Amino acid sequence: MVTISLCLIVKNEEDSLARCLDSVNDLVDEINIIDTGSTDTTKQVVAKYTDRIFDFEWVDDFSKARNFAFQQASKDYIFWLDADDVLLEADRTKLKTLKGTLVSSIDSVTMDYVLQTDEYGNVTSSVKRNRLVKRENQFKWIGAVHEYLEVWGNIFNSDIAVTHQSNRHDANRNLLIYERQLARGKELTPRDLFYFANELKDHQMHERAIYFYEKFLKTKKGWVEDNISACSKLADCYFDLGESEKELQSILRSFQFDSPRPEFCCRLGFYFLEKNEVRAAVFWYKLAAQLEVPKDHWGFVNLTFSTWLPHLQLCICYDRLGEYELAYHHNEAARQYRPTDPNVLHNKAYLEACLQIGEAEGPSHGE
């Protein structure tokens, strides 16, 4: 059986750290906590689990802190988490099994990072991460913000998930790090241009975000998933600015990087539905519902756009076309994902009335 070192970097995490450590404490052989300047009771919380607490002076660089954390590990594999991450019970069981069966030829194990779920437990946002890595390979973290772990070799894609359960977030932290880098005259890498634009967009600084998304895309050096995401976020910016034609151009621009993704198909469906070009909307929503996200997909995934949403919108489309049986069929498909959604239940009652007597109040929709 392999041994595992857990590594976390923390600062003022007294509210979430125990929850995180409780979910993995009995599954790892060593816990290393790197504190970057806590002023609350974080260290007292940590002391209940380990005496391996290391201080690290914060230098506006997450990769340096994470690399320092990895240097403290002494076991076969390094497992990294953030303080507001947890392993749910099913994933704890899977990790325990993996620990007992993992062979030393594996250099890295990926796990899904579940960022958001809806009220029905459906995963609405997730991304893969290299989460458990062989210590002797000395893999390094790269990037001051939105850092990534550069790995190579034999990678095993597991079905284990790490679930993010954030209690709080310093909304300005990453933006300020980038701003300080620019003030010092640092030239941002293509990846940093993309993530800086994301921070600007999140702060409703749309025009400046657009400038940096364009600067990122013009480098032609971005990861394909970041290129596609930049197109989506440009469309968001133009939507918020009320520039519908530029929004459409951004949606279509994504097609130069890959075949149509469900999100963009839904965007096009909505664009045509708003123009009352219902048959065109049907085409794009049907395509979105038919597309599947590959299991080895590495970009951010929002399953909303390939599950219940296109079906709910198809219900609206077919209702407008007077094709009530098809509308009912797609509403039922949406109900499989959202069984108590008021809009879905309203549509169900309305369409059942339509199919029986031909008159009822119109349906509700998702966009």
C-alpha positions as CSV (number, residue, x, y, z in Angstrom):
1,M,0.0,0.0,0.0
2,V,1.3,3.4,-0.9
3,T,1.7,6.2,1.6
4,I,0.2,9.7,1.2
5,S,1.3,13.1,2.4
6,L,-1.5,15.7,2.5
7,C,-0.4,19.3,1.8
8,L,-2.4,22.5,2.3
9,I,-1.6,26.2,2.3
10,V,-3.8,28.2,4.7
11,K,-4.4,31.6,6.1
12,N,-7.2,32.4,8.5
13,E,-9.2,29.2,7.8
14,E,-10.5,28.5,11.3
15,D,-14.1,28.2,10.0
16,S,-13.5,25.5,7.4
17,L,-10.2,23.7,8.1
18,A,-11.5,21.1,10.6
19,R,-14.2,20.1,8.1
20,C,-11.6,19.6,5.5
21,L,-9.2,17.6,7.7
22,D,-12.0,15.5,9.2
23,S,-12.8,14.3,5.7
24,V,-9.3,13.0,5.0
25,N,-7.5,12.6,8.3
26,D,-7.8,8.8,8.4
27,L,-6.9,8.3,4.8
28,V,-3.5,10.0,4.7
29,D,-0.2,9.2,6.5
30,E,1.1,12.7,7.0
31,I,-0.5,16.2,7.1
32,N,1.6,19.2,6.2
33,I,0.0,22.6,6.8
34,I,1.8,25.7,5.4
35,D,0.5,28.8,7.1
36,T,1.0,32.1,5.2
37,G,0.2,34.5,8.1
38,S,-3.0,33.5,10.0
39,T,-4.2,35.8,12.7
40,D,-7.1,33.7,13.9
41,T,-7.2,30.3,15.5
42,T,-6.1,28.4,12.4
43,K,-2.9,27.0,14.0
44,Q,-4.9,25.8,17.1
45,V,-7.2,23.9,14.8
46,V,-4.3,22.4,12.9
47,A,-2.6,21.3,16.2
48,K,-5.5,18.8,16.8
49,Y,-4.5,16.9,13.6
50,T,-0.7,17.3,13.2
51,D,2.4,19.0,14.5
52,R,3.7,19.5,11.0
53,I,2.9,23.2,10.8
54,F,5.3,25.4,8.7
55,D,5.3,29.1,8.3
56,F,5.7,30.7,4.9
57,E,6.0,34.4,4.3
58,W,3.4,35.4,1.7
59,V,5.0,36.9,-1.4
60,D,1.9,37.3,-3.7
61,D,2.7,33.9,-5.4
62,F,0.6,30.8,-4.9
63,S,3.0,28.5,-6.8
64,K,5.9,29.4,-4.4
65,A,3.7,28.6,-1.4
66,R,2.5,25.3,-2.9
67,N,6.1,24.3,-4.0
68,F,7.2,25.0,-0.4
69,A,4.4,22.8,0.8
70,F,5.4,19.9,-1.5
71,Q,9.0,20.2,-0.2
72,Q,7.8,19.3,3.3
73,A,6.1,16.0,2.1
74,S,8.0,12.7,2.9
75,K,5.6,10.0,1.8
76,D,5.2,8.2,-1.6
77,Y,2.5,10.4,-3.0
78,I,1.4,14.0,-2.3
79,F,-2.3,14.8,-2.1
80,W,-3.2,18.5,-2.1
81,L,-6.3,20.3,-1.1
82,D,-7.5,23.8,-0.1
83,A,-9.0,24.4,3.3
84,D,-12.5,24.7,1.9
85,D,-12.4,21.4,0.1
86,V,-13.8,18.1,1.4
87,L,-14.2,14.5,0.3
88,L,-17.7,13.3,0.6
89,E,-18.3,9.8,2.0
90,A,-18.5,8.1,-1.4
91,D,-15.3,9.7,-2.5
92,R,-13.6,8.8,0.8
93,T,-14.4,5.2,0.1
94,K,-13.0,5.5,-3.4
95,L,-9.8,7.1,-2.2
96,K,-9.3,4.4,0.5
97,T,-9.7,1.7,-2.3
98,L,-7.3,3.6,-4.6
99,K,-4.7,3.8,-1.8
100,G,-4.7,0.1,-1.4
101,T,-4.5,-0.7,-5.2
102,L,-2.4,2.2,-6.6
103,V,0.8,0.9,-8.3
104,S,4.1,2.8,-8.2
105,S,4.1,3.2,-12.0
106,I,1.4,5.8,-11.7
107,D,2.8,9.3,-11.7
108,S,-0.4,11.3,-11.2
109,V,-4.0,10.6,-10.4
110,T,-6.6,13.1,-11.6
111,M,-9.8,13.8,-9.7
112,D,-12.8,15.8,-10.6
113,Y,-13.1,19.1,-8.7
114,V,-16.8,19.8,-8.1
115,L,-17.2,23.6,-7.8
116,Q,-21.0,23.9,-7.8
117,T,-24.1,21.7,-7.5
118,D,-27.7,22.7,-7.8
119,E,-30.4,22.1,-5.2
120,Y,-31.1,18.6,-6.7
121,G,-27.5,17.5,-6.3
122,N,-26.7,17.8,-10.0
123,V,-23.1,18.9,-10.6
124,T,-23.3,22.2,-12.5
125,S,-19.6,23.1,-12.6
126,S,-16.5,20.9,-12.4
127,V,-13.0,20.6,-13.7
128,K,-10.3,17.9,-13.6
129,R,-7.2,18.4,-11.5
130,N,-3.9,16.4,-11.1
131,R,-4.6,15.8,-7.4
132,L,-2.4,12.9,-6.2
133,V,1.2,12.9,-7.5
134,K,4.3,10.9,-7.0
135,R,6.6,12.8,-4.7
136,E,9.9,11.6,-6.2
137,N,9.0,13.2,-9.5
138,Q,9.3,16.6,-7.9
139,F,6.5,18.1,-10.0
140,K,6.4,21.9,-9.8
141,W,3.6,24.5,-9.5
142,I,3.7,27.3,-12.0
143,G,1.9,30.7,-11.9
144,A,1.5,33.3,-9.1
145,V,-2.3,33.2,-9.4
146,H,-4.5,30.4,-10.7
147,E,-1.4,28.2,-10.5
148,Y,-1.2,24.8,-12.1
149,L,0.8,21.7,-11.4
150,E,3.0,20.6,-14.3
151,V,3.0,16.8,-14.5
152,W,4.0,14.2,-17.0
153,G,4.2,10.4,-17.3
154,N,1.6,7.8,-16.5
155,I,-1.6,9.6,-15.5
156,F,-4.6,7.7,-14.1
157,N,-8.0,9.4,-14.4
158,S,-10.0,8.4,-11.4
159,D,-13.7,8.8,-10.6
160,I,-12.9,10.4,-7.2
161,A,-14.2,13.9,-6.7
162,V,-13.0,16.7,-4.4
163,T,-15.9,18.9,-3.5
164,H,-15.4,22.7,-3.0
165,Q,-17.5,24.1,-0.1
166,S,-16.4,27.7,0.3
167,N,-17.5,29.7,3.3
168,R,-16.0,32.9,2.1
169,H,-13.8,34.3,-0.6
170,D,-11.6,37.4,-0.8
171,A,-13.0,38.7,-4.0
172,N,-10.3,41.3,-4.5
173,R,-7.2,39.2,-3.7
174,N,-6.3,37.8,-7.2
175,L,-7.2,41.0,-9.0
176,L,-4.9,43.0,-6.7
177,I,-2.0,40.5,-7.2
178,Y,-2.3,41.0,-11.0
179,E,-2.6,44.8,-10.6
180,R,0.6,44.9,-8.5
181,Q,2.4,42.8,-11.1
182,L,1.4,45.2,-13.8
183,A,2.4,48.2,-11.6
184,R,5.9,46.6,-11.3
185,G,6.1,46.3,-15.0
186,K,5.8,42.6,-15.2
187,E,4.7,41.2,-18.6
188,L,1.8,38.8,-18.2
189,T,2.0,35.4,-19.8
190,P,-0.9,34.4,-22.1
191,R,-2.4,32.3,-19.3
192,D,-2.2,35.3,-16.9
193,L,-3.8,37.5,-19.5
194,F,-6.7,35.2,-19.6
195,Y,-7.1,34.9,-15.8
196,F,-6.6,38.6,-15.3
197,A,-9.4,39.2,-17.8
198,N,-11.6,36.8,-15.8
199,E,-10.9,38.8,-12.6
200,L,-11.8,42.0,-14.4
201,K,-15.1,40.5,-15.7
202,D,-16.0,39.2,-12.3
203,H,-15.6,42.8,-11.0
204,Q,-17.9,44.1,-13.7
205,M,-15.1,45.9,-15.5
206,H,-16.3,44.8,-18.9
207,E,-14.5,47.0,-21.3
208,R,-11.1,46.4,-19.7
209,A,-11.9,42.6,-19.5
210,I,-12.7,42.7,-23.3
211,Y,-9.3,44.3,-23.9
212,F,-7.4,41.6,-22.1
213,Y,-9.4,38.8,-23.5
214,E,-8.6,40.1,-27.0
215,K,-4.9,40.5,-26.0
216,F,-4.9,36.9,-24.8
217,L,-6.5,35.5,-28.0
218,K,-4.1,37.5,-30.2
219,T,-1.1,35.7,-28.6
220,K,-2.3,32.5,-30.2
221,K,-0.5,30.7,-27.4
222,G,-3.4,29.9,-25.2
223,W,-4.6,26.5,-24.2
224,V,-7.6,25.5,-26.4
225,E,-9.9,25.3,-23.4
226,D,-8.9,28.8,-22.3
227,N,-9.5,30.1,-25.9
228,I,-13.0,28.6,-25.9
229,S,-13.7,30.0,-22.5
230,A,-12.5,33.4,-23.5
231,C,-15.0,33.4,-26.3
232,S,-17.8,32.6,-23.9
233,K,-16.7,35.3,-21.4
234,L,-16.5,37.8,-24.2
235,A,-20.0,36.9,-25.1
236,D,-21.0,37.5,-21.5
237,C,-19.4,40.9,-21.5
238,Y,-21.1,42.0,-24.7
239,F,-24.4,40.7,-23.4
240,D,-24.0,42.8,-20.2
241,L,-23.1,45.8,-22.4
242,G,-26.2,45.2,-24.6
243,E,-24.1,44.6,-27.8
244,S,-26.0,41.6,-29.2
245,E,-24.1,41.4,-32.5
246,K,-20.7,41.3,-30.9
247,E,-22.1,38.7,-28.5
248,L,-23.1,36.6,-31.5
249,Q,-19.7,37.1,-33.1
250,S,-18.0,35.9,-29.9
251,I,-20.2,32.8,-29.8
252,L,-19.4,31.9,-33.4
253,R,-15.8,32.6,-32.8
254,S,-15.6,29.6,-30.4
255,F,-16.2,27.3,-33.4
256,Q,-12.7,28.0,-34.8
257,F,-11.2,26.2,-31.8
258,D,-13.3,23.1,-31.6
259,S,-16.7,21.5,-32.7
260,P,-19.7,23.3,-31.1
261,R,-20.0,22.9,-27.3
262,P,-23.3,22.6,-25.5
263,E,-23.0,26.0,-23.9
264,F,-22.6,27.8,-27.3
265,C,-25.4,25.8,-28.8
266,C,-27.7,26.9,-26.0
267,R,-26.5,30.5,-26.5
268,L,-27.4,30.3,-30.2
269,G,-30.7,28.7,-29.4
270,F,-31.6,31.6,-27.1
271,Y,-30.4,34.1,-29.7
272,F,-32.7,32.7,-32.3
273,L,-35.6,32.2,-29.9
274,E,-35.4,35.9,-28.9
275,K,-35.8,36.7,-32.6
276,N,-38.7,34.3,-32.8
277,E,-36.8,32.2,-35.3
278,V,-38.1,29.1,-33.5
279,R,-37.0,26.4,-36.0
280,A,-33.4,27.7,-35.9
281,A,-33.6,27.7,-32.1
282,V,-34.8,24.1,-32.1
283,F,-31.8,23.1,-34.2
284,W,-29.3,24.5,-31.7
285,Y,-31.1,23.3,-28.5
286,K,-31.5,19.8,-29.9
287,L,-27.8,19.7,-30.7
288,A,-26.9,20.9,-27.2
289,A,-29.1,18.1,-25.7
290,Q,-27.4,15.5,-27.9
291,L,-23.8,16.4,-27.2
292,E,-21.9,14.6,-24.4
293,V,-18.9,15.9,-22.5
294,P,-16.0,13.4,-22.9
295,K,-15.0,11.8,-19.6
296,D,-11.4,12.8,-20.2
297,H,-12.3,16.5,-20.8
298,W,-9.9,18.8,-19.0
299,G,-11.7,22.1,-19.3
300,F,-14.4,23.6,-17.0
301,V,-17.7,21.7,-17.5
302,N,-21.2,23.1,-16.8
303,L,-23.6,20.1,-17.4
304,T,-26.6,22.4,-17.2
305,F,-26.2,23.1,-21.0
306,S,-26.3,19.5,-22.0
307,T,-28.9,18.2,-19.6
308,W,-32.0,20.0,-18.3
309,L,-31.7,23.4,-19.9
310,P,-31.9,22.6,-23.6
311,H,-34.9,20.3,-22.9
312,L,-36.7,23.0,-21.0
313,Q,-36.0,25.5,-23.8
314,L,-37.2,22.9,-26.4
315,C,-40.4,22.7,-24.5
316,I,-40.8,26.4,-25.1
317,C,-39.9,26.2,-28.7
318,Y,-42.3,23.3,-29.5
319,D,-45.1,25.0,-27.5
320,R,-44.7,28.1,-29.8
321,L,-44.9,25.8,-32.8
322,G,-48.1,24.2,-31.4
323,E,-46.3,20.8,-31.2
324,Y,-47.5,20.0,-27.7
325,E,-46.5,16.3,-27.6
326,L,-42.9,17.2,-28.4
327,A,-43.1,20.1,-25.8
328,Y,-44.3,17.6,-23.2
329,H,-41.6,15.1,-24.1
330,H,-38.8,17.6,-23.6
331,N,-40.3,19.0,-20.4
332,E,-40.4,15.4,-19.0
333,A,-36.7,15.1,-20.0
334,A,-36.0,18.3,-18.0
335,R,-38.0,16.9,-15.0
336,Q,-35.6,14.0,-14.7
337,Y,-33.0,16.4,-13.6
338,R,-35.2,18.9,-11.7
339,P,-38.2,17.0,-10.4
340,T,-39.7,19.7,-8.2
341,D,-38.7,22.8,-10.3
342,P,-41.8,25.1,-10.3
343,N,-41.3,26.0,-14.0
344,V,-41.1,22.3,-15.0
345,L,-44.2,21.4,-12.9
346,H,-46.1,24.4,-14.3
347,N,-45.2,23.2,-17.8
348,K,-46.3,19.7,-17.0
349,A,-49.8,20.8,-15.9
350,Y,-50.1,23.3,-18.8
351,L,-49.2,20.7,-21.4
352,E,-51.3,18.0,-20.0
353,A,-54.2,20.4,-20.3
354,C,-53.2,21.3,-23.8
355,L,-53.1,17.7,-24.9
356,Q,-56.5,17.1,-23.3
357,I,-58.5,20.2,-24.0
358,G,-56.2,22.4,-26.1
359,E,-56.3,25.6,-23.9
360,A,-54.1,26.6,-21.0
361,E,-51.8,29.3,-19.7
362,G,-48.4,29.4,-21.5
363,P,-45.3,27.6,-20.3
364,S,-42.4,28.7,-18.1
365,H,-38.8,28.5,-19.3
366,G,-35.2,28.4,-18.0
367,E,-33.5,31.4,-19.8
